[in-house]
Amino acid sequence: MITALLITSTACLSDNFQKGLDASQKGDYSTAIKEWTPLAKQGDADAQYALGAMYFAGYGVSQNYHTAVKWYTLAAEQGNSNAQFNLGVMYGKGQGVSQNFQTAMKWYTLAASQGNALAQFNLNVMRDKRQKVSQDYQTVIKSHIGAAKQGNADIQYRLGVMYHDGHGVSQNFQTAIKWYTLAASQGNALAQFNLGLMHNRGQGVSKDQVRAHMWLNLSALTGHKKAAKLRDIVAENLTDRNLSDAQRFARECIAKNYKGC
């Protein structure tokens, strides 16, 4: 299979490349690599693609997806459609790189524009899946908003996460704060923890370590270990007066049953 790909990718073969191809067809992969490596280093796209294929499959070398990506990328950037297709596969599966569907689609698109039928097929599959995911998210969000408006704290928290991370919606820290606050006002420890994070980082609100400590403290009091750890870290950066204020705010919030904190 690897040999067939190499044959179809080389319209004009140099003598050394042909020697490598002949060797690979005989199963002498070490000789093939020896012939192709100097060519690849000189910028020959076909040789770069061929080396990528060898490292991907582990022919004549130890299998190494990172090195395969390196050689495929060099070839793909010169327009080698098979290298572009293979990069699409590797980014789609997270082989040798962090999984990244956007980058996978980029390489599939470039390969498909040169008539690569497999790339076009995979591109269509990915587009269909993304459309379905988008539609599913919209259905989930619509359902969540209805439940959240009725006061479901868990759903309010989940909506906060979706807006916080940009899952199915455009990332919006202010909207995340809104839903987290509604959930936190009902004693949801996860929402309280995330409010502490966002106040500490200044996401959607002005950075305020006193308020961050308050929310983290409230979450920690329910047994949230990460909240307790971060609360103690934030406390180290507070003056004695600010720490006293944060602790007082937490006590007042509990007395108000978490309303209007």
Secondary structure by P-SEA (a helix, b strand, c coil): caaaaaaaacccccaaaaaaaaaaaacaaaaaaaacaaaaaaccaaaaaaaaaaaaacccccccaaaaaaaaaaaaaaccaaaaaaaaaaaaacccccccaaaaaaaaaaaaaaccaaaaaaaaaaaaaaaaaaaaaaaaaaaaaaaaaaccaaaaaaaaaaaaacccccccaaaaaaaaaaaaaaccaaaaaaaaaaaaacccccccaaaaaaaaaaaaaacaaaaaaaaaaaaaaccaaaaaaaaaaaaaaaaaccccc
